[in-house]
Amino acid sequence: MSAVSLPVLPHAPAAPKRSPVDPATLAYRELRRGPFWQRIPAYKDVTEAQFLDHNWQAKHTITKSSKLLEALQGLVSPAFIEDAELGFQKAPMSIRVSPYLLSLIDWEAPYEDPLRIQFIPVGSRLQPDHPKLDLDSLHEQADAPVPGLTHRYPDKALFLALDTCPVYCRFCTRSYAVGVDTDEVEKVSLKVSNERWARAFDYIRSRPELEDIVISGGDAYQLRAAQLEEIGEALLAIPQVRRMRFATKGPAVMPQKILTDDAWTDALTRIVEKGRKLHKEVVLHTHFNHPNEITGITEDAMNKLLERGITVRNQSVLQRGVNDSPEAMTMLVKRLGHVNVHPYYVYVHDLVTGVEDLRTSVDTAIFIEKHVRGSTAGFNTPLFVVDAPGGGGKRDVHSFEWYDRETGISVYQAPSVKPGQFFLYFDPLHQLSTSVQRRWADASEHEVMVQSAIAKAKERIR
């Protein structure tokens, strides 16, 4: 048999030699361990066993501004304490700060610290509210067929089981209900109620299209183990429910609970395992905003959940001075992946009153997303979204119909949620020109700017 001659293929060019990795690019793997809490005078004698006990964390969580400021004596200047007192007076959210969270803040530079910015307001940094801000900018109550259950998307509902959290975030989109009343806000009551829960479950049963239920609040961390299991069992028993997500800030502010509250973690595990046997997905959604929130204790807690087969996804809020740079957001995304938490969403800050100093623009989100994408695997790259004010739901930040960067108005549509409507997001005033700020200060100009943006959006989609 004669030999078959094969065509000679041209040699592919040699791949360029990669330079040695810069160790700084691997800094996301370096997690804080050791007794870091002992540098706080109030915790200098606290042992590791005490600090890792979720009961100790809960018992020593600070819920009064006076107690918080007392704990800061000797750590910060008297001027900072006065500034914080003013911030508390104007805050829409009540105070709740865990010892773990307090210990992670850099008290040598409190004004710049990204964790302090999220949880402890200071009067000197507050900004005047944009005139389009609202306590319930997402209109969750307007889309609630029964109290505490929002049905907006065709196949998904949000169940607000309770109104308390392990800590209270300044930027909370539910400052209309979460926590106790403040000088600024009288809260809507969403306390634990068997009767209210039963009405929610009855509604879900009555809607065959509902397949996906988010259990939030408040915070699922605050549910007792028996309550967690009661909700899980009730929803798993509804035939059409295929997916369930328990939402909690807890792992970011008190990871000790997962490690030492065996009853709670075991209850979550049983629900996940039962769901798996029923071919239904039960996962945990959490909320880290900055890489400094992720420590060795976090890693231990997430490892425990991973060993039990529990999927954890993360939703962040884009905030000025916290994570509004490519460097901070990339570090957060990489560190989340390192501890087996999937970055899911990054929200452009909702139009919540009282926290204008934390908001950033749609342009900022687009810029950061461009730099984050490609830094890690696609499944670990979050989607940057605007939760459309007025109930349009989550829209990809790039998907606006029109964006007037001068007036700061972006216009979105949500054809699968509320067809035919336009939903507007408004960039913060402090990032607009002085002349445009003057226009927003004139109430007669508001509708002119809004209608102009909507008209441009209509032209674009014709």
N, C-alpha and C positions, 0 to 999 in steps of 0.2 A: 504494500500500500504506500502510495507516495505521500510525503509529508505535506501538510497544508500550511501554506505560508500565511502568517497573520500580519495585518497592517501594523506598521510601526507608529505608535502614538507619540505625539510630542510630549516631552517631559513637562509636567506642571511646574510652575515656578516654585521654588522653595519658599515655605512660609517664613516670614520674618521671625527672627529669634526674639522671644519675649524677654523683656528685662525682668530681673528678680522682683518679686512682689514687694511693694512698699508696706512695711509693717503697719503703718498708720491706717491703711485701708482695711486692716483686720481688727481695728479697735472695737468693732461691734461685738466681738467675742469676749471682751474683757468686762466682766460683771462684778459689781461691788459685793464683797463679802466681808466677814469679820464684824466686830461689834461697833459698826458705824454710828449707831444710835447713842452711844455713850458720850459723844461729844456734846450732846444736848444736856445742860445742867440738870434738868428734871429727870433725865433717864440715865445719869452717870453710874448708878448702882444697879441698873436693871440687867439681869443675867440673860444669856441667850435663851434658856428654857422659858423664862418669862416672856421675852420679846416674841418668841415664836408661838406663844399660846394665843389663839384667837380670842379667848375670853378676856385675857389681859388687855389685848388691843381694843376690844369693844368697851371694856370698863373704863379705860383711860382715854377713849376718844373724846375730844374737846368739842362741846356743843354751845359754849357761851363765849362771846368775844372777850369778856373780861378774863376768863380762864386762859384763853389763847394768848392774850397779851402778857398775862402773868408768866406763862411758860417761856416767853421770849425775853424776859428780863435778863440782862447781862449778855444777851446774844446780839441785840440790835440797839441802835441809838434811841434816845427818847423821842427824837424827831420822827423816826420811822413809826414808833408806836402811836404817836399822835396822828400820823398820816393814815395808819390802819384803822384807828378809831373812826375817823371821818369816812373811810371807805365802807366800813361795816354799816354806818348809819344810812348810806345810800344804796346798799346792796339789795337786789330783788330776791336773793337766795339767803337762807339762814345758814348758820355756821355749823360745820361738822368736819373735823379734821382728825385723822387717826395718828397715833404716835409714829407709826411706820412712815407715813407721808411727811410728817413734820421733820423726821430725821433725815429725809432725803434732800431737803432744801438747803442750799448754800447760804447760810445766814451771814457770811462775810460779804456777800453781794446780793442782798435780798431783792433789790429793785430789778435786777437783771435775771434772777433765777426763774426758769420756765415753770417750775412747779408752784412756787409762790404766786406767780402771775395768775395761775388757773384757779387758785383756791382762796387766796387772801387778798381782798381788794385794798388799794390805797387811794385815798381821795385825790392826790396830786396827779394821778395818771388817768383818771376818769375823763371821758369825752362826752360832749352833748349828744343826745340820741338823735339819730336820723329821724325825720318826721314820719317815716313809713315803718318804724319798728312797732312791735306788738308783743304782748305776753304769750299769745298763742298764734304765732305767725304761720304755723303749718295747718291751722284750722282743724286740729285733731278732734276737738269737741264737736265741731260742726259735722264731722263725718262719723259720729258715734251713734249708732242706732240704739244702743243701750249704754248706760254710764260705764266708762272705762274700757270700751271696746271700739276701736277705730277700724272701720271697714272702708278702705279707699281703693286699693288695688283689687282687680277682679277676684283673684284666688288667694289673697292674703289678708289677715287681720292682725291688729296690734292689741294685745290684751294687757291693760295696765292693772296688775294684780294688787298693787299697794302704792303708797306714796312716800316711802322712806328709803334711804340709801346708806351705805356705810360711810360715805363722805358726801358733801354737797359741793358740786362744781359751780363756779360763778357763771359759766356759760350755758347752763342747762336750758334746753329747749322747752322743758316743762316746769319752768319757774312759776307757772300759773297754778301748779298743784303740788309739787314736790317740796317736802319739808314743812316747817311750821310758818305761821304768818310772820312777816317782817314789817318794818316801818313803811315799806313801799308797796307790799303786796298782801292781800287777803286771799288765801289759797282756796282752790276748789278741792273738796274732800274726795279722795280716792282710797280711803282706808280699807284694810282687809275686811271683807263682809261676805259671809256665806251666801246671803241672798243676792248680792250683786254678782258674785262669781257664778251662781246658778243661772242668772239671767243671761250672762255672757255665754255660758256653755250651751244654753237652750238656743240662743241665736245662731251660734256656730253650727249646731245640729240641723237647724232649719235651712241652712244655705249650702246646697250640694256643691257649689263651686269653690268653697273655702277649703284649701288644701294645706295652707302654710300659716302657722300661728307663731307670732313673736310674743313671748311672755316677758314683760318689762315692768316699768313702774315710773318712779321708784326703781327698785333693784331686786332681782331674784335672790341676791345674797342675803337679803333681810327676811326672806321666807324661812320659817322653821322647816326642818327636814320633812315632817309629816305634811306640811302645806305644799312643799315642793312636789312631793310624791302624789298628793291629792290632785294637783293640777295636771301633772303628767299622766296619771292614770285616766283622768276624765277625758283628756284630749286624745290619748291613744285609743280610747274606746269608741271614738267617733269615726266611722268607717272612712269618710272622705279625707280626713286629715292625714297627710302624708309626711309633713315636715314640721318640726317644732324647734324653736330657738329660745333658749333661756338667756336673757340679756343681763349683764352685770358689769359694773365698774370695778367690782371687788378685787379681781386679780391684780389690778394696777395699784390699789391703795391698801389692801389687806390680804396678801397672798397666803398669810398664815392660816386663814380659815380652811383652805383646801388641804393644808398639811395636818391640821390638828382637830378640825371639826369633823370627826369620822362619820357622825350620823348624817350630816348634810352631804358630804362627798359620796357616801355610800348610797344615799337616796338618789342623787343625780345619776350615779353609775347604774343603779337598778332600772331607772327610766330609760337610759340610753340602751342598755342590754335588752330590755323588753321591746323597745322600739325596733331594734335590729332584728329580733326574732319575728316581729310583725312586718318586717320589710319597710319600716318607717324610720326616717332620719331624725335623730334628736342631737342637737349640737349646743355648744356654749358660745355666745357672742360677748366679747369683752371690749374694753375701751382704754387703750394706751395712747397717749398723745405725744410723749417725748421719751427718748431712749433712757434718760435718767430714772424713769419709773420702773425700769427692768433691772432687777438685781439677781444675785445668786439665789435669794429666797424665791423670787419669781420662777427662776429656772427649775428649782426643786418642785414647786407646785405644778408647773406645766408638765414636767416629766411624769408626775404622778397621774395626771389626767391622760397623758399619752399612753402610759402603761395600761390604762383601763380602756383604751380605745375611744376616748372622747375627743372629738374634733373641736378645736377652738379657733374662732375667727375674730378679727379685730376691726373696729370702726373708730377712726380718729376724727377730730374736729380741727380744721385749720385755724390757727390762732396767731395773732400778731405777737411777736416776741417769744413765742413758744416753739413753733415748728414751721414758721413761714420762710424757711430758707431751704434750698436744695440739700445742703449739708445735713441739717437737722432731720429732715424728712427721710433722706436716704439712710441715715444711721438708724432711725426708728424702724424702717422697713426691714433692713438687714438684721437688726437685733431681734425683731419679732420672729423672723424666719429661723434665727439661731435657736430660739426657745420653742420652736414648733407651734407658733401662732400664725395663722394665715392672715396677712393684711387684706382687708376686704373693701372697705370704703374709706375715703377721706372726704369729709363734708366741708364745703364752704360754710362758714359760720352762719347759723340761722339768724334771722332778723329779730333778735331778742332784746328787749329793753334793758337798760342799765349796764350793758357791757360793750358799748360801742368801741371802747379802747382795745378790745380783743379781735374785732372783725378785720378781715382782709378782703381784697377785691377778687373778682372773677379772674382778672388778668394774672394776679399772683398765683392762683391755683393752676392756671394753664402753664405758666412759666415753670412752676415746681414739678408738675406732672411730667413735663418734657424731659427734665433732668433725672427724675427718678426712674422713668421707663428705660429698661436696658441695663440697670444696675444689678438686677437679679432676675431669677426665673419669672416668666409671665404669670404663673399661678400664685406667686408671692408678690405681685405688683398690684397695689390697690387701684380701684377706680375712683377718680376724683369727681364728686357730684355736687350739684346744687339741689337741696330738697326744696322744691319749688314752693315759695310762699303762697298761701291760699289753698293748699291741698293738691298741688299737681304731682306730688311724689318726687322721687329721686330722678334727676336728669343728668346725664353726662355733661360735665362742665363745658365741654366744647360744643354741645349740641344746641346752643342758642339760635333763635331765628334772627335776632339782631342784638348787637351790643354797642351801645353808645358810650364810648370810653370817656367822653367829655362830661356827660351828666351822671355817669356811673350806673345806667339802667341797662340790664340785660333782660331779654324777652325769650321765654321758653314756651313750648307747647308739650302737651302730654296726651297724644291722641288715643292711647289705650286706657287712660285713666279718666280724663275729663275732656273729650273731644270738642274742638271748636273754641276752647278757652285759651287765653294768654295768661302766663304767670310771670311776674316781674321780680327780679332781684335787684337790690340797690347797694352799690358799693358804699363803703363808709365815707362819711363827709370829710374826715381828716385826710383822705387820699385824693380829694378833688381840688380843683383850682379855687382860688379865693373868689373869683367871679361866680363860679357855679355854686359855691357854698352860699353866697348871697342870694342866688335864685332859690335854693332850697329853704332859705330863711323866710322867703316870701310865699305865703300859702297860695296866692293867686297863680304862681308859676308852676306849682306841682302838676296840675292836670295838663298843662301845656307840654311839659317835658314828657309825661307819661304817654299822652296821645301821640306825640311825635315819634316816640320809640315804637309804639304799637303799629303806627302807620308804616314805618320803615320795615317792620317785620312782615306785615301783610304784603308789601311790595315784593319782598324777597321770596315769599312762598307761592306767589301766583304762577 
